[in-house]
Amino acid sequence: MPEATGGEMFPGWERGVTTYPDGVLPYEEIKALIEYEAITATRPIDDAQVQPASLDLRLGDIAYQIRASFLPGPRARVLEAMEGLEIQRFSIEDGAVLQRDAVYIIPLIEGLNLPGRTFAKANAKSTTGRLDVFARLIVDYGEFFDRVPPGHVGPLYIEVAPKTFNIRVRSGTRLNQLRFLRGVSARSDTSQKATASEALVYNAAGEPASAEVSDGLPFSVDLEGADETGIVGWKALKDAPLIEFDRVNYYDPLQFWAPIRRPGKRRLILEKDEFYILGSKERVRVPPAYAAGMLPYDPEMGELRVHYAGFFDPGFGYGEGGIRGTRAILEVRSYLVPCALSHGQRIGRLVYERLLSVPGKLYGVGATGSSYQHQGLGLGKQFRELAPHS
């Protein structure tokens, strides 16, 4: 392993924890970005926002409902490009409802003043994706969603589009997160290196399974089910009650979801434009020296979206080394036509990215907020666990 590089990211500050010059920034370096005001905020940043390899972002006080999604492009700021698209603006300081099938732009509390070699990519948080809420980061002069170029200076905005449920949010609600990188491609893949030294995949019995790595680690859908309920997935109900996003372990899942029992011939037909929660057959893990992101197995599989929230922090399915993998949860929607899925069909892949150094904070270890480390076929954290024999 290379020796520490030292060097400076800001004048007068020498990093003492970095092992590699390039890679994903771990917890300690995100904290340093905050200390040196490369990450700014109109309110103090809570330490709980800083995850092992990402930063949770908070909604500000105002929401703008708009007619259509947009990107500002290289010549405009977000609020300038929004001109002519605004329907209404309203305060969310004390809570407000975002209606399904509407589109909103919300300024975030956090902003950026990035060094020249540091850039970022964003994704919805797991809880956001599991509620079928489309959440994408936008920046001034941006030509892409969920991407922040090196050296970016300015505010951050989020586009929010609930697709199934009406949700209530408020100032401070955390819908998305940022992962910071230095000197590497946003699509960097070090999966081969990750699997060379660690078991990345386990079967349902907790035994190591072969990791066939090619442009990421592929995984497949489970339609067999691992418990006596025979539940292999959930289908979102239309016209369900309002969901208060920040509530935890509160709602009866059967008011919002229809359980999908083990199908005959282990084949499930996804109805067009319906939203499903399914699980991976494999149990996967992310070693402490890596972060991972979920991608479709093959874009040519068809009009099938398999995830909304794609960040996996170091320690997922790993903990301190004693956890033998955790199932990946798939947020699935079939567009244009119905789609048939078979048990064991490959549906997604994990791409691993090396961290600058192993973070002192790991997913699922100690006091880290890790709602899904031991998940089975988990819904969002707003829902109570289904009672046995339901």
Backbone torsions as a table, in degrees:
resi	resn	phi	psi	omega
1	MET	NA	134.5	-179.0
2	PRO	-60.6	153.5	176.4
3	GLU	-75.4	161.9	179.3
4	ALA	-57.1	139.7	-174.8
5	THR	-85.1	-25.1	-172.1
6	GLY	64.3	-142.9	179.0
7	GLY	87.2	179.3	-176.2
8	GLU	-127.9	137.1	168.7
9	MET	-99.6	-30.5	174.4
10	PHE	-129.9	150.1	178.8
11	PRO	-55.8	132.8	176.1
12	GLY	83.8	-0.3	-179.4
13	TRP	-121.1	120.8	176.7
14	GLU	-108.0	125.9	-179.8
15	ARG	-69.0	138.0	179.0
16	GLY	-113.6	-1.5	-174.5
17	VAL	-114.9	-9.3	-172.7
18	THR	-76.3	132.5	176.1
19	THR	-99.7	-38.8	-179.9
20	TYR	-115.6	149.9	178.3
21	PRO	-76.7	-23.5	-175.5
22	ASP	-126.9	148.0	176.7
23	GLY	144.4	-166.6	179.0
24	VAL	-81.8	136.0	-178.7
25	LEU	-76.8	128.9	177.8
26	PRO	-84.3	178.9	-177.2
27	TYR	-46.6	-50.0	-174.9
28	GLU	-62.9	-37.7	-178.6
29	GLU	-78.0	-28.0	172.5
30	ILE	-66.1	-40.8	175.8
31	LYS	-60.3	-37.7	178.8
32	ALA	-67.7	-37.8	175.6
33	LEU	-59.4	-38.0	178.0
34	ILE	-68.2	-46.1	-177.6
35	GLU	-59.9	-40.0	-176.7
36	TYR	-95.3	15.0	172.1
37	GLU	60.7	29.0	166.7
38	ALA	-78.1	-24.3	166.2
39	ILE	-109.8	121.5	-178.5
40	THR	-109.9	166.0	178.7
41	ALA	-162.7	146.2	178.1
42	THR	-80.7	-10.5	173.8
43	ARG	-136.5	153.8	-178.1
44	PRO	-55.6	141.6	178.8
45	ILE	-84.5	126.5	179.8
46	ASP	-76.9	139.0	179.3
47	ASP	-59.4	-28.1	179.4
48	ALA	-66.2	-18.5	176.2
49	GLN	-72.2	-25.7	-175.1
50	VAL	-87.0	107.7	-179.7
51	GLN	-90.1	175.5	-178.0
52	PRO	-54.2	-33.6	178.8
53	ALA	-147.0	30.9	179.7
54	SER	-160.8	167.7	179.0
55	LEU	-126.3	123.6	173.9
56	ASP	-71.1	136.9	179.6
57	LEU	-106.4	148.6	-174.3
58	ARG	-114.8	142.0	175.1
59	LEU	-67.8	143.2	175.3
60	GLY	-82.2	-151.4	-171.3
61	ASP	-98.0	-16.9	-172.0
62	ILE	-123.6	139.7	172.8
63	ALA	-119.9	142.9	176.4
64	TYR	-114.9	119.5	170.7
65	GLN	-84.2	132.2	-175.8
66	ILE	-125.6	163.5	-175.7
67	ARG	-76.5	-29.2	-173.4
68	ALA	-159.0	153.1	173.5
69	SER	-65.9	152.7	180.0
70	PHE	-158.0	164.3	166.9
71	LEU	-121.3	140.0	-175.8
72	PRO	-70.0	-28.6	-177.3
73	GLY	78.8	173.8	-169.6
74	PRO	-73.0	-3.5	-175.0
75	ARG	-119.1	7.7	-174.4
76	ALA	-140.8	149.8	169.4
77	ARG	-81.9	163.3	-176.6
78	VAL	-59.5	-49.8	-175.7
79	LEU	-68.1	-28.8	174.9
80	GLU	-68.5	-44.1	-177.8
81	ALA	-69.4	-20.2	-179.0
82	MET	-78.4	-11.9	-177.7
83	GLU	-58.7	130.6	-178.4
84	GLY	90.9	-11.0	-179.8
85	LEU	-104.9	-13.8	-173.9
86	GLU	-72.1	132.4	173.7
87	ILE	-96.7	-48.2	179.4
88	GLN	-159.2	160.5	171.2
89	ARG	-128.9	147.2	-176.5
90	PHE	-155.5	158.5	-179.7
91	SER	-80.2	139.3	171.0
92	ILE	-116.8	14.8	-174.6
93	GLU	-56.5	-41.7	180.0
94	ASP	-107.3	14.2	178.9
95	GLY	106.7	138.0	177.5
96	ALA	-156.8	156.6	-176.8
97	VAL	-93.2	131.8	170.1
98	LEU	-101.0	120.5	-173.7
99	GLN	-82.2	143.4	176.9
100	ARG	-63.6	148.5	-179.3
101	ASP	68.3	9.4	171.5
102	ALA	-105.0	161.2	-178.4
103	VAL	-120.9	135.9	-176.7
104	TYR	-132.0	147.9	168.0
105	ILE	-113.9	128.3	-178.7
106	ILE	-129.4	119.8	172.9
107	PRO	-63.1	142.4	179.7
108	LEU	-95.3	157.6	177.8
109	ILE	-67.5	-35.2	-177.7
110	GLU	-85.5	150.2	171.7
111	GLY	-136.0	-179.6	-175.5
112	LEU	-133.8	151.3	173.2
113	ASN	-144.0	66.4	-165.5
114	LEU	-75.2	144.5	168.8
115	PRO	-64.1	162.0	-170.9
116	GLY	-63.3	-29.5	-178.4
117	ARG	-96.4	-0.3	-175.8
118	THR	-105.5	129.5	176.1
119	PHE	-132.2	-179.3	-174.9
120	ALA	-147.2	156.4	171.1
121	LYS	-133.7	149.3	-173.0
122	ALA	-118.5	161.5	174.9
123	ASN	-157.1	157.4	174.1
124	ALA	-68.2	147.8	173.4
125	LYS	-70.2	157.5	-176.6
126	SER	-54.7	-44.7	-178.3
127	THR	-62.7	-34.6	178.6
128	THR	-65.4	-48.6	-179.9
129	GLY	-62.3	-36.5	-177.3
130	ARG	-73.2	-11.2	173.1
131	LEU	-98.6	8.8	-179.9
132	ASP	60.2	42.3	176.4
133	VAL	-105.8	119.8	178.1
134	PHE	-80.4	120.6	-176.2
135	ALA	-136.9	116.2	-175.6
136	ARG	-132.1	138.5	179.3
137	LEU	-78.4	142.2	174.6
138	ILE	-132.0	141.9	176.2
139	VAL	-127.6	158.5	175.1
140	ASP	-55.8	137.8	178.9
141	TYR	64.2	19.8	-177.2
142	GLY	-80.4	139.4	176.3
143	GLU	-108.1	-3.2	180.0
144	PHE	-140.1	149.0	170.3
145	PHE	-76.5	149.9	171.0
146	ASP	62.5	22.2	177.1
147	ARG	-130.9	133.8	176.5
148	VAL	-120.8	117.6	-173.9
149	PRO	-72.1	161.1	177.3
150	PRO	-55.5	138.3	176.4
151	GLY	74.8	11.6	-177.1
152	HIS	-63.3	137.1	175.7
153	VAL	-126.8	125.8	176.0
154	GLY	147.2	-178.4	-178.8
155	PRO	-74.7	169.7	176.9
156	LEU	-122.4	147.2	178.4
157	TYR	-132.3	156.4	175.1
158	ILE	-125.7	134.9	169.9
159	GLU	-93.0	126.0	-177.0
160	VAL	-122.2	128.7	179.9
161	ALA	-139.3	93.1	175.2
162	PRO	-65.1	133.5	-175.5
163	LYS	-105.0	-27.2	-176.0
164	THR	-120.4	-45.2	-174.5
165	PHE	-111.9	150.3	164.7
166	ASN	-79.3	132.7	-177.2
167	ILE	-125.5	146.0	174.2
168	ARG	-103.9	126.9	177.9
169	VAL	-124.7	172.3	178.2
170	ARG	-150.7	167.8	175.3
171	SER	-55.3	128.4	-177.8
172	GLY	100.9	-15.6	176.2
173	THR	-60.3	140.8	-176.7
174	ARG	-109.6	107.4	-178.7
175	LEU	-103.2	-27.7	-176.9
176	ASN	-139.6	177.1	-174.5
177	GLN	-147.5	158.5	179.8
178	LEU	-115.5	138.9	169.9
179	ARG	-114.5	129.5	-176.7
180	PHE	-100.9	141.5	-179.6
181	LEU	-134.1	153.5	178.3
182	ARG	-132.4	119.7	169.6
183	GLY	71.6	13.6	178.8
184	VAL	-131.2	164.2	178.7
185	SER	-68.9	148.4	176.1
186	ALA	-65.8	-15.7	179.3
187	ARG	-111.4	25.3	179.7
188	SER	-59.0	138.0	-178.7
189	ASP	-130.7	113.4	176.7
190	THR	-116.5	32.4	-176.6
191	SER	-61.0	-37.4	179.7
192	GLN	-61.0	-43.3	179.4
193	LYS	-66.6	-38.4	-178.3
194	ALA	-63.2	-43.2	-176.2
195	THR	-79.0	-15.0	180.0
196	ALA	-66.8	-29.1	-175.1
197	SER	-116.4	-7.1	-175.6
198	GLU	-138.3	146.9	168.1
199	ALA	-76.3	121.9	-176.7
200	LEU	-101.6	-19.8	-173.2
201	VAL	-130.0	138.3	176.0
202	TYR	-132.5	153.5	176.0
203	ASN	-86.7	-177.4	-175.5
204	ALA	-62.6	-24.6	179.7
205	ALA	-86.1	0.6	-179.9
206	GLY	81.8	19.7	178.6
207	GLU	-98.8	141.0	179.3
208	PRO	-57.2	138.3	177.2
209	ALA	-118.3	160.5	-179.1
210	SER	-67.0	140.3	179.1
211	ALA	-108.1	101.1	179.3
212	GLU	-86.6	95.6	-172.4
213	VAL	-97.3	122.8	174.7
214	SER	-154.5	108.6	-173.7
215	ASP	51.9	51.2	-177.6
216	GLY	105.5	175.4	-178.5
217	LEU	-102.2	110.1	-177.2
218	PRO	-74.5	149.4	171.9
219	PHE	-139.1	163.0	-171.6
220	SER	-122.4	168.7	-176.6
221	VAL	-89.5	143.6	178.8
222	ASP	-102.2	117.4	173.8
223	LEU	-119.5	16.4	178.9
224	GLU	-94.3	-42.4	-178.0
225	GLY	82.6	144.3	-173.2
226	ALA	-115.5	1.8	-178.8
227	ASP	-133.2	177.4	-173.1
228	GLU	-69.7	-17.7	-180.0
229	THR	-68.3	-25.1	-176.5
230	GLY	71.5	11.6	179.6
231	ILE	-80.4	124.8	-179.9
232	VAL	-113.0	-4.3	-179.3
233	GLY	-178.7	-178.0	-179.8
234	TRP	-137.7	141.1	174.2
235	LYS	-115.0	128.6	-178.1
236	ALA	-66.9	138.5	177.6
237	LEU	-88.4	142.0	175.3
238	LYS	-80.2	152.5	177.9
239	ASP	58.2	38.0	176.4
240	ALA	-78.3	165.4	179.0
241	PRO	-64.9	167.3	175.9
242	LEU	-63.3	143.7	177.0
243	ILE	-114.0	123.5	171.7
244	GLU	-80.7	110.8	-169.0
245	PHE	-58.5	-39.4	-171.8
246	ASP	-85.2	0.8	175.5
247	ARG	-75.8	147.7	-176.7
248	VAL	-126.6	133.4	176.0
249	ASN	53.2	47.7	-169.9
250	TYR	-117.2	-45.1	-169.4
251	TYR	-92.6	147.3	172.0
252	ASP	-73.4	118.4	-175.6
253	PRO	-61.2	-28.3	-176.1
254	LEU	-72.8	-9.4	172.5
255	GLN	-80.7	-13.6	-173.3
256	PHE	-124.9	-19.3	-172.1
257	TRP	-136.8	144.9	170.8
258	ALA	-103.1	121.4	178.7
259	PRO	-67.1	142.1	176.6
260	ILE	-103.9	115.1	179.4
261	ARG	-81.2	162.8	-178.3
262	ARG	-52.5	116.8	-175.0
263	PRO	-78.9	153.5	173.9
264	GLY	-63.2	143.2	-177.0
265	LYS	59.1	13.6	176.6
266	ARG	52.1	45.3	179.2
267	ARG	-133.3	133.1	-177.2
268	LEU	-122.4	129.8	175.5
269	ILE	-96.3	118.4	177.4
270	LEU	-84.3	124.1	178.0
271	GLU	-74.2	146.8	-178.3
272	LYS	-59.4	130.8	174.5
273	ASP	65.8	14.8	172.2
274	GLU	-94.8	156.8	-175.2
275	PHE	-111.4	132.8	-174.9
276	TYR	-129.7	147.8	167.7
277	ILE	-110.5	120.9	177.7
278	LEU	-127.8	173.4	-179.2
279	GLY	-127.3	160.3	177.2
280	SER	-79.9	148.0	174.3
281	LYS	-68.3	-38.7	-178.8
282	GLU	-84.0	156.1	168.8
283	ARG	-106.6	124.4	-172.4
284	VAL	-113.5	161.9	177.7
285	ARG	-142.0	155.1	177.7
286	VAL	-121.0	109.8	-179.3
287	PRO	-62.0	159.3	-175.4
288	PRO	-58.9	-26.1	-176.9
289	ALA	-86.7	3.9	-174.7
290	TYR	-134.2	156.7	164.9
291	ALA	-119.0	164.8	-178.2
292	ALA	-141.1	159.9	176.4
293	GLY	-137.1	144.5	-179.2
294	MET	-92.1	135.5	176.5
295	LEU	-133.4	159.5	173.8
296	PRO	-60.2	149.0	178.9
297	TYR	-63.0	-44.8	179.6
298	ASP	-153.8	118.0	179.9
299	PRO	-57.0	-20.7	-178.9
300	GLU	-85.1	5.4	175.1
301	MET	-64.3	-22.1	-179.4
302	GLY	127.3	-170.5	-176.9
303	GLU	-82.1	69.2	-176.4
304	LEU	-131.6	117.8	176.8
305	ARG	-97.5	130.3	-174.2
306	VAL	-114.1	-1.6	177.3
307	HIS	-160.7	149.5	169.8
308	TYR	-112.7	-32.3	-177.2
309	ALA	-116.2	117.6	-168.3
310	GLY	-120.3	7.6	-178.3
311	PHE	-91.6	132.8	172.7
312	PHE	-121.1	116.5	-177.1
313	ASP	-78.9	157.6	175.4
314	PRO	-57.4	131.3	-177.9
315	GLY	103.3	-10.8	177.5
316	PHE	-62.2	126.7	-179.3
317	GLY	68.2	14.3	-172.6
318	TYR	-131.1	-46.5	-175.9
319	GLY	60.4	-125.6	175.9
320	GLU	-97.6	17.5	177.1
321	GLY	110.2	-10.3	-175.8
322	GLY	-93.4	-7.9	-179.7
323	ILE	-91.4	128.8	-176.4
324	ARG	-97.2	61.7	173.6
325	GLY	84.9	155.8	176.8
326	THR	-134.2	142.8	179.5
327	ARG	-66.7	141.9	170.7
328	ALA	-84.1	137.9	178.1
329	ILE	-98.4	134.3	-174.6
330	LEU	-109.9	127.8	175.7
331	GLU	-101.6	106.5	-162.6
332	VAL	-117.3	135.4	172.9
333	ARG	-142.7	133.2	176.3
334	SER	-101.1	124.2	-179.7
335	TYR	-98.6	154.5	172.0
336	LEU	71.7	-53.0	-176.9
337	VAL	-139.3	157.4	172.3
338	PRO	-60.6	155.6	-176.5
339	CYS	-136.7	133.8	178.5
340	ALA	-98.8	127.8	175.3
341	LEU	-111.9	140.9	177.4
342	SER	-112.4	149.5	178.4
343	HIS	-56.2	130.7	179.2
344	GLY	84.9	0.7	178.6
345	GLN	-70.2	131.4	177.9
346	ARG	-66.8	133.1	-172.5
347	ILE	-135.3	-16.1	-179.2
348	GLY	-159.1	178.2	178.1
349	ARG	-151.5	151.7	175.2
350	LEU	-104.9	129.2	175.2
351	VAL	-106.7	124.6	-176.3
352	TYR	-95.0	142.7	179.5
353	GLU	-129.8	134.5	-178.9
354	ARG	-74.0	138.7	173.5
355	LEU	-83.8	159.0	173.3
356	LEU	-60.7	-34.4	178.7
357	SER	-163.0	164.2	178.2
358	VAL	-70.3	125.1	-178.5
359	PRO	-74.6	152.8	175.5
360	GLY	-77.1	-7.9	179.6
361	LYS	-120.7	122.0	-178.4
362	LEU	-117.5	151.4	177.7
363	TYR	-62.1	129.0	175.0
364	GLY	80.4	8.1	-179.3
365	VAL	-115.6	132.5	177.2
366	GLY	66.9	-136.6	-174.9
367	ALA	-88.4	5.5	-179.0
368	THR	-59.4	132.4	178.2
369	GLY	-71.2	101.3	-173.9
370	SER	-132.7	87.6	-171.7
371	SER	-72.4	-19.3	-167.5
372	TYR	-123.3	19.4	-177.3
373	GLN	-64.3	-36.8	-177.1
374	HIS	-111.5	27.6	-174.3
375	GLN	-66.6	146.0	166.1
376	GLY	-93.7	-109.5	175.3
377	LEU	-100.2	76.5	-165.0
378	GLY	-84.2	131.9	165.7
379	LEU	-81.9	-178.3	177.7
380	GLY	-64.2	160.9	-174.5
381	LYS	-69.7	-6.9	176.1
382	GLN	-70.2	-19.1	-170.5
383	PHE	-102.9	142.5	175.3
384	ARG	-71.3	155.8	175.9
385	GLU	-68.1	139.1	-179.0
386	LEU	-66.2	131.7	179.9
387	ALA	-66.2	147.2	179.1
388	PRO	-56.6	145.7	176.7
389	HIS	67.4	16.3	177.5
390	SER	-73.2	NA	NA
